[in-house]
Amino acid sequence: LTQLKTVGPSSMFGEVAFFSQQRRYTAATAMEPCTVYEMTREQFEAMKKQKPALSIRLRDVVVQFMALSITITNSAEIVGQTQIKDLK
């Protein structure tokens, strides 16, 4: 196993595969006691029918999380490129 990143409280993983309906290859190991919530696609589909407003809110939270992750990744790449340029 290769450690890709460490996540903290209120984090999530597997959201891209979940919403793109791709198979997930991510695994997690807890470093300390924690509470983990899991939702299957079937459970989300049922939520969309039974509690549509809640499913929309959950989707919005996931989209915001993904946007923040992309922003952080892009910022790190820009910093890395700047450092490489500075070495030349």
C-alpha positions as CSV (number, residue, x, y, z in Angstrom):
1,L,0.0,0.0,0.0
2,T,1.1,3.5,-0.8
3,Q,0.0,6.3,1.5
4,L,-1.4,9.1,-0.6
5,K,-2.5,11.5,2.1
6,T,-3.6,11.9,5.7
7,V,-7.0,13.3,6.3
8,G,-8.4,14.8,9.4
9,P,-11.7,15.5,11.0
10,S,-14.7,16.2,8.7
11,S,-12.8,14.8,5.7
12,M,-14.0,12.5,3.0
13,F,-12.6,10.3,0.3
14,G,-14.0,8.2,-2.5
15,E,-16.4,11.0,-3.5
16,V,-15.2,11.2,-7.1
17,A,-15.6,7.5,-7.7
18,F,-19.0,7.7,-5.9
19,F,-20.5,10.4,-8.2
20,S,-18.8,9.2,-11.4
21,Q,-20.0,5.7,-10.7
22,Q,-16.5,4.2,-11.0
23,R,-15.0,1.5,-9.0
24,R,-13.2,2.7,-5.9
25,Y,-9.6,1.7,-5.3
26,T,-9.1,3.7,-2.1
27,A,-8.6,2.2,1.3
28,A,-8.3,3.9,4.6
29,T,-6.6,3.0,7.9
30,A,-7.4,4.9,11.1
31,M,-4.4,6.2,13.0
32,E,-6.6,6.7,16.1
33,P,-10.2,6.0,17.1
34,C,-12.7,7.7,14.9
35,T,-16.2,7.6,13.5
36,V,-16.6,6.8,9.8
37,Y,-19.7,7.1,7.8
38,E,-20.3,5.2,4.6
39,M,-23.0,5.6,2.0
40,T,-23.7,3.3,-0.9
41,R,-25.0,4.5,-4.2
42,E,-28.2,2.6,-3.5
43,Q,-28.6,4.4,-0.2
44,F,-28.0,7.8,-2.0
45,E,-30.6,6.9,-4.7
46,A,-33.1,6.0,-1.9
47,M,-32.3,9.3,-0.2
48,K,-32.9,11.2,-3.4
49,K,-36.4,9.7,-3.5
50,Q,-37.3,9.9,0.2
51,K,-35.6,13.1,1.2
52,P,-34.7,15.1,-2.0
53,A,-33.7,18.3,-0.2
54,L,-31.2,16.4,2.0
55,S,-29.7,14.6,-1.0
56,I,-29.2,17.9,-2.7
57,R,-27.6,19.4,0.4
58,L,-25.3,16.4,0.7
59,R,-24.3,16.7,-3.0
60,D,-23.7,20.4,-2.5
61,V,-21.4,19.7,0.4
62,V,-19.4,17.1,-1.6
63,V,-19.1,19.5,-4.5
64,Q,-17.8,22.3,-2.2
65,F,-15.3,19.8,-0.7
66,M,-14.1,18.7,-4.2
67,A,-13.7,22.3,-5.3
68,L,-11.6,23.1,-2.2
69,S,-9.5,20.0,-2.8
70,I,-8.9,21.1,-6.4
71,T,-8.0,24.7,-5.3
72,I,-5.5,23.4,-2.8
73,T,-3.9,21.0,-5.3
74,N,-3.7,23.8,-7.9
75,S,-2.1,26.1,-5.4
76,A,0.5,23.5,-4.4
77,E,1.3,23.0,-8.1
78,I,1.8,26.7,-8.7
79,V,4.1,26.9,-5.6
80,G,6.0,23.9,-6.9
81,Q,6.4,25.4,-10.4
82,T,7.5,28.7,-8.9
83,Q,10.2,27.0,-6.9
84,I,11.4,25.1,-9.9
85,K,11.6,28.3,-11.9
86,D,13.5,30.0,-9.1
87,L,16.1,27.2,-9.3
88,K,16.9,28.0,-13.0
